[in-house]
């Protein structure tokens, strides 16, 4: 007998599970674009996207902002550097830290992928409709605000 039949916990009705399923489905769908065009992993795209949005920063800052494990970020940084999309520079005040920044080629790829991301979002918006999209965005921002102070190490 399933728990739901006995009136118990139903994973399909658990909001964090639904949020994760929606995030994974949409993320995997967009992943086809950067994988096909640049051979990038999702973590590489997320590192690039954060550097593109916020500018130069350390890997630790990327881990904190993007909620990505430091091992995955380290691997992605190495691969992006090998591809010529980012540079590393030791921080003078703390030689253990590195400042990561997109190269000119990295900024160009970020701009192209950004345009493709906007087109992807437009398709999502069209599928949802303006009213549902606005409600969803407001609800997601509210969920984020409710849990803004909760900091957990990324898995």
Buried (B, 14 or more C-beta within 10 A) or exposed (E): EEEEEEEEEEEEEEEEEEEEEEEEEEEEEBBEBBBEEBEBBBBBBBBBBBBBEEEEBBBEBBBBEBEBEBEBBBBBBEBBBEBEBBBBEEEEEEEEBBBBBBBEEBBEBBEBBBEBBEEBEEEEBEEBEEEEBEEBEEEEEEEEEEEEEEEEEEE
